[in-house]
């Protein structure tokens, strides 16, 4: 049973990394979440968004 938030990430790391597509990747909140997940090394990304808005 998972009782701490950190245990969620420990469980995720036991599985192979997946590649996901991130829509609206020009949004600062979305990019912040991507950077946090990147630090945890839990997935690979394809970013889709408006480069001019970034």
URLIN-V76727 format. One record per pair of residues at least 4 apart in sequence whose ideal C-beta (glycine too) atoms are under 7 Angstrom apart, sorted by the first residue. I is the first residue (numbers start at 0). GAP is how many residues later the second one is. Records with the same first field share a line. If there is no record, write none. Layout:
I=GAP ; GAP
This chain:
1=5 ; 6 ; 9
2=4
5=4
6=4
7=4
8=4 ; 31 ; 33
11=30
12=29
16=25 ; 26 ; 27
17=25
18=24 ; 25 ; 27
19=23 ; 25
20=25 ; 27
21=8 ; 12 ; 23 ; 24 ; 25 ; 26
22=25
23=6 ; 25
24=5 ; 6 ; 22 ; 23 ; 24
25=23 ; 24 ; 25 ; 27 ; 28
26=4
27=4
28=4
29=4
30=4
31=4
32=4
33=4 ; 11
34=4
35=4
36=5 ; 6
48=4 ; 5
